[in-house]
Amino acid sequence: MSLQFSKIALLGLFTITAVGYGQDKKAKKNKVNIDLSHWTLTTPAEDPNKPGKTLNLGYPEILDFATNELTNKYMYEDPKDKSIAFYAFPSGTSTANSSYSRTELRETMETGSNKVNWTFAQGGKMKATYAIEDISKEVDGKYSRVIVAQIHGVLTDEQRDLIGQKDNNAAPILKIYWDKGKIRVKTKVLKDLNAPYKDMLSDHAWGDDEGRNFKEKVDLNTKFTLEVKVSEGRLEVILNGSESFVYDDINMKKWGVFENYFKAGNYFQSKNANSFAKVKIYNLEVSH
């Protein structure tokens, strides 16, 4: 798929090609050199203007994340290893349809807007290198869990209105966890494979699969690379360029009714007091 946007610098819009997103010159202000011009940030902080709501950074504010005093304890640079660190803990604030806190990036194909998303037929690829710098242990002595990458579904305005939903949120088709030293992958399955189009649009129509763990162990402070490749009716997740999980069944074909976006960072999966996680990202690339 190829999307073209105006090259007029005054408009602050940048070309998206089949190779990937064009680099925003301002985005190079971060030492890690990850292009943030096509991402927005959700943090565990409370928005001072919206009590109970998360404090988020859109474009262009996200480009100054390192100096933003309201958010830079959640997303900050580590110049020693040229990473961006994402810190999260159960702060009491969360996004809609979730009870967990997160410091997480959300893909925006069109700079500064979340209205343009992609389908499986259009395809996409995300590649990122991570490390779990530190994470708490639960009362059973085992490490907490954290989601480091997602593909989230989104309803078009027409689909939202068709089912009478208040927002455009759909289920996440993919969640990738760091789970006690293993990389765990979970996807969605349609509960009724004969469900009509309208029924498929509801979150309640989809359930979780059993999940799969990659064989390779990933310890704390150990870099690992995840690749997620999407095409019509097919989803593939690759760990460190070797072990691969492929999903190409009827559920992936049915998922084609939704639009989607990538997410990356630290979606922390504990609500226990004093729990936390620090996730580092060294490289993050998306293409369509």
Secondary structure, DSSP 8 states (H G I E B T S, - for coil): --B-----GGGT---B-SS-B---GGGGGSTT----TTEEEEEEEE-TTSTTSEEEE-TTGGGGGGG-TTTTTTEEEETTTTEEEEEE---S---TT--S-EEEEEE-SBTTBSS--B-TTT-EEEEEEEEEEEE-B-TTSSB-EEEEEEEEEE--HHHHHHHT-SS-EEEEEEEEEEETTEEEEEEEEES-TT--HHHHTSGGGEEE---EEEEEE--TT--EEEEEEEETTEEEEEETTTEEEEE-SHHHHHGGGSEEEEEEEEEE---STT--EEEEEEEEEEE-
